[in-house]
Amino acid sequence: MFHIRQKDCIMDNMQTLDNIDKNILSILQTDGRLSVVDLAKRVSLSKTPCLTRLRRLEKTGYILGYQARINPHKVDQGYLVYVQVKLQNTTSETLKKFNLSVKAIPDIMSCHMLSGGYDYLLKVRTRDMGSYRELLGDVIASLPGVQTTASFPVMEEVKESSAIKIETS
């Protein structure tokens, strides 16, 4: 008996996509509000086959959802900080509690588990330095298992993208 890792399944699924599917994914990353008719034109299909492919990509998990990109400065959330977090230990229970707690904090935009000197990297947005200081002292520092943190305020956002490179053959 053999075990198939999730990563292997993802690679196998990617190989089942043809260039039209890949083009649909690439186009929607830059313009998620594109109508099915306009999308169909851009990938050289009629509306119905394009819609069928789109629904299949959604159903099989290639497309996770659609959302608007909000200008953080316009909604008073322009202060961006990356925070390295080191836990007291990395037992399954500590990791589980930390992960669950982080998901409930809206100021934490992303959280990634790392290998190396720190256990997690957080991307945090707040109104200003004072708001961040309160969040760090009152919330992040008191998350389950937190031993130390290191903060890296962003001076300038040079590039921000969530688009994934999708290669076509």
N, C-alpha and C positions, 0 to 999 in steps of 0.2 A: 504494500500500500504506500502511496506517496502523497505528499501534502503540497497543495498549490497555494502559493503565497498570493495575497491580494495584488501586489505589484505585478506579478506575472499575468494575472487576469486583465489588469489594465492594459498591459502591453499587447496582449492578444486582442483585446477589444479595439485598440487603436489601429491595429493592422486591418480590421474589418471595415474601417472607414475608407471610402474612396475620396478622390479629390473634390468632388462636389460637396460631400459632407464636411470635409476640412475647410473648404471655402466658406460654407455657411457659418461654421464656428468662428472663423477669422473675421468675417464681415460683421457678425453680431457682437463681437467683442468691441468693435469701434462704434457701432450704431445699433444698439439693442431695441430702438424704437422703430426700426425699419419695418414697413408693412410687408406682409407675405408677398404681395404682388411685386413690390420693388426688390425684395430679396430674390425672388424667382428670376427676375430680369437679370440681376447681377450674377447669378450662377447659371444662367442659360437654361432654365427649366420653366415649365408652365406652373401655374399656381398650385394645383392639386398635388403633383409629385413633390413640389418644394415643401408644402405644408405637411405631407406625409413624412418626409425626411426630418423636418423640424420637430414634429411630435415624437418621432423615434429617438432623436437626439436628447430630447427632454426626458422621455420615459426611461431611457437607458443610463441616465445620469451624466451625460456629457455636458448638458446645460443644467446648471444648478438653480438658476433663477434669473430674474431681471431686476435691475435697480438703477435709480438715478444716482449720479455722482454729484455730491453736494460740495460747494465751495466752503471749506471750513471757516474761512475768514468772514464770510457773509453771515454765518450763524454763530459768531463769537466763540469759535473753537479753533483758533489759529495757532495755539501753542502746542508744538509737537515735541515729544520726548520719547527716546528709546530707553528702556529700563532693563538692565540685567538683574536677574534674581537668582540668588543661591539659596537652596533649601538646607535645613539642618540635616536631613537625610532624604534618601530617594526610595523609601519603601513604597510598595504599591499603594498602601493606604494614604500616605502623605501626598503622593502624586495625584491620586484620585480626588482627595479633598481640595488640593490646590486648584486642579483643573476645574472642578465644579464651581469653586468660589470665583475664579477669574471670569467664567462665562456670565456671571451675574452682574458684572461691573461695566456699564455702558461706556465709560471713559477709556477703557482698554479696548482698542480697536482690533488688535491681534495679539496672539500669544503663541510662541513657538518653543517647544522643548529642544534644548541644545545638548551637544556633548562638548566637553571641555571644562573650562574654569567655572562657568555659570550654568545653571540648570534651565533657565528660561530667558527669552527675550520678549519683552512687551513693547507694543507700540501704543502710546497713550496720547490722547488729545484732550486739552482743557482750554479754558478761557485765557489764562495767563499764568505766570510763575507762581503767584500766591495760591491760585486754585490747585496747581500741580503739587505745591508743597503740602497743602492740606490732604490731597488725595494720597500722596506718598506716605505721610506720617500717620494718617488716620485709617487708611484702607489697605494700601499695598503692603505696608510693613506688618500689618496684623493678619495678613492672609495665612492660612494654615501652613506651618513649616518654614516660613521665611526666616532665613538667618541674616542675609545681607542683601543690599541692593546697590547698584551703581547707575546713576542717571546720566543720560547724554542728550541735552537739549539740542534741537536742530536749529542751526543758524539760517539755513536757506534750503528750501526744497527744490532741488535741481531737476529731479525726474520722479514722477509718481505714476505708476501704471499697474493695472491688474491684468493686462492682456498677456496671454500665454502664447509664445511662438508656436505656431502649428505649421509643420513642414508638409508641403505637397510634393508629389513625385512628378 
